[in-house]
Amino acid sequence: MCTANIKKAVERGFSVSLIYTVSSRNIDHLHRMSPLLDQLKVKKFFIQVIGLRGKSQVEQSASPLQVSREQWLKTVPSVAEKIAAQGIHVTYPKVFLEEGEQFECAGNVAENFFIFPNGRVYQCPLCEDYPIHSYTIENDRLVKNNGLTEDRFFQLDIAEGCVMNKLLQPDTIEYNEEGRAVFRISCCLLKQEIS
């Protein structure tokens, strides 16, 4: 049914984009998207990594939904390149930085706002479960909050890369025998673009 509606949208002149959320349950099928996207005439393809926080993370089964660094690096960049070679614009998060690669936090280098119905406005989507939002909407205006807010964390430079990931998803980071991070986690808002 979903693919039928995509075909209808394309037939009616819409430019169609598609999002694929990668998890341990579907990463082995990501390569199958290449011919399907071509067949459906999709113009943009977004690959995103599943993020689990709070109760969802605690209640994971014996087989976690999040993919390992090895799985991600082995699969996602090569599939993205193959799909882009078909003329489809592909966007995906870097997730893992290479050795020596500079970490940049979107909270410092871009203006992103995630607005919630309760008036909270976040700059980092990882923070949405916590009352540390940088801004609030009051009387139809964006008002900067005082105190300990998410933007205070953006300034920190840590060996693990993303400070918010370290605080909220610490199990996604591997350490060596000396207790040093094996790799750095990229900012989830900074994406790889291939066309």
C-alpha positions in Angstrom: 0.0 0.0 0.0 2.8 2.4 0.9 4.7 1.9 -2.4 1.4 2.3 -4.3 0.9 5.7 -2.7 4.5 6.7 -3.5 3.9 5.8 -7.2 0.7 7.8 -7.2 2.5 10.8 -5.7 5.2 10.6 -8.4 2.6 10.2 -11.2 0.9 13.4 -9.9 4.2 15.3 -10.2 5.4 15.3 -6.6 9.1 15.0 -5.8 9.3 12.1 -3.4 11.7 11.7 -0.5 12.0 8.6 1.7 13.5 8.0 5.1 15.0 4.6 6.3 15.7 4.2 10.0 18.5 1.7 10.4 18.3 -0.8 13.2 19.9 -4.1 13.9 16.7 -5.7 12.6 16.9 -4.1 9.1 20.5 -3.1 8.4 21.0 -6.3 6.4 18.2 -5.2 4.1 19.4 -1.7 3.4 21.0 -2.7 0.1 17.6 -3.8 -1.2 16.5 -0.2 -1.2 18.7 0.6 -4.2 16.5 -1.0 -6.9 13.3 -0.1 -5.0 14.2 3.6 -4.9 15.0 3.6 -8.6 11.8 1.8 -9.4 9.7 4.2 -7.3 11.5 7.3 -8.8 12.5 8.6 -5.4 14.5 11.8 -5.6 16.0 12.0 -2.1 16.8 9.2 0.3 17.5 9.8 4.0 19.2 7.1 6.1 19.0 7.7 9.8 20.3 5.7 12.8 17.8 4.5 15.4 18.3 6.3 18.7 17.1 4.9 22.0 16.9 6.7 25.2 15.1 6.4 28.5 12.7 3.5 29.0 13.1 2.2 25.5 16.8 1.8 25.9 16.4 0.0 29.3 13.8 -2.4 28.1 15.7 -3.6 25.0 15.7 -7.3 24.4 18.7 -9.6 24.3 19.3 -8.3 20.7 19.6 -4.5 20.9 18.1 -2.4 18.1 21.1 -0.1 17.8 23.7 -1.2 15.3 27.4 -1.5 16.1 30.1 0.7 14.7 31.4 -2.1 12.6 27.9 -2.8 11.1 27.3 0.8 10.4 30.6 1.5 8.7 30.5 -1.8 6.7 27.1 -1.1 5.3 25.8 2.4 5.3 28.5 4.4 3.4 28.8 1.8 0.6 25.0 1.5 0.1 24.7 5.3 0.2 27.3 5.6 -2.6 25.6 3.0 -4.7 22.2 4.7 -4.4 23.8 8.1 -5.1 25.3 6.6 -8.3 21.8 6.1 -9.5 21.2 9.9 -9.4 19.4 9.9 -6.1 20.4 12.5 -3.5 21.4 10.6 -0.3 21.7 12.1 3.2 23.0 10.1 6.2 24.6 10.9 9.6 28.3 10.4 9.9 27.9 8.9 13.4 31.5 7.8 13.9 34.4 10.2 13.3 37.7 9.0 11.8 40.9 9.3 13.8 42.0 12.9 13.8 38.7 14.2 12.3 37.5 17.3 14.0 34.3 17.1 16.0 31.8 19.9 15.4 28.5 20.4 17.4 25.6 21.7 15.3 24.6 23.7 18.4 27.8 25.7 17.8 28.0 25.8 14.0 24.3 25.9 12.9 20.9 27.2 13.9 18.5 24.3 14.5 15.4 24.6 16.5 13.1 21.7 17.6 9.8 23.2 18.7 7.4 21.3 20.9 3.7 21.9 21.6 4.5 22.7 25.3 6.6 25.7 24.3 9.9 24.1 24.8 12.5 24.7 22.0 15.6 22.6 21.8 18.7 22.9 19.7 19.7 19.2 20.2 17.2 16.4 19.5 18.9 14.2 22.0 17.8 16.5 24.8 14.1 16.4 24.1 13.2 14.1 27.1 14.8 16.5 29.6 13.8 20.0 30.8 17.1 21.6 29.7 15.8 23.3 26.6 17.7 26.5 25.5 14.6 28.4 24.5 10.9 28.7 25.3 8.1 30.2 23.1 6.3 32.9 25.1 3.8 35.3 23.6 4.8 34.1 20.1 8.4 35.0 20.7 11.6 32.8 21.1 12.9 33.5 24.6 16.4 32.4 25.7 16.3 30.4 29.0 18.7 31.1 31.9 20.4 28.5 34.0 21.7 25.1 33.1 20.5 24.5 29.6 21.6 22.2 26.8 23.7 25.0 25.1 26.1 25.0 28.1 27.0 21.4 27.2 27.7 22.3 23.5 30.9 24.2 24.5 32.5 21.1 26.1 35.3 19.3 24.2 35.5 15.7 25.3 37.4 12.7 23.9 34.1 10.9 23.1 32.9 13.6 20.7 29.2 14.5 21.3 28.7 15.5 24.9 25.0 14.9 24.8 25.6 11.4 23.4 28.0 10.7 26.3 25.5 11.8 28.9 22.4 10.3 27.4 23.6 7.2 25.5 26.9 6.3 27.1 26.6 2.6 26.1 27.3 3.6 22.4 30.9 4.4 23.2 33.7 1.9 23.3 36.8 2.3 25.5 40.2 0.6 25.3 42.2 -0.9 28.2 43.5 2.5 29.2 40.0 3.9 29.5 40.3 6.0 26.4 37.5 6.3 23.8 38.2 4.1 20.8 36.4 6.5 18.5 34.5 9.7 18.7 30.7 10.1 18.1 29.8 12.8 15.5 27.0 15.3 16.1 23.8 13.7 14.9 22.7 16.9 13.1 25.7 17.0 10.8 25.1 14.9 7.8 26.9 13.3 4.9 25.4 14.4 1.5 26.0 12.5 -1.7 24.4 13.1 -5.1 
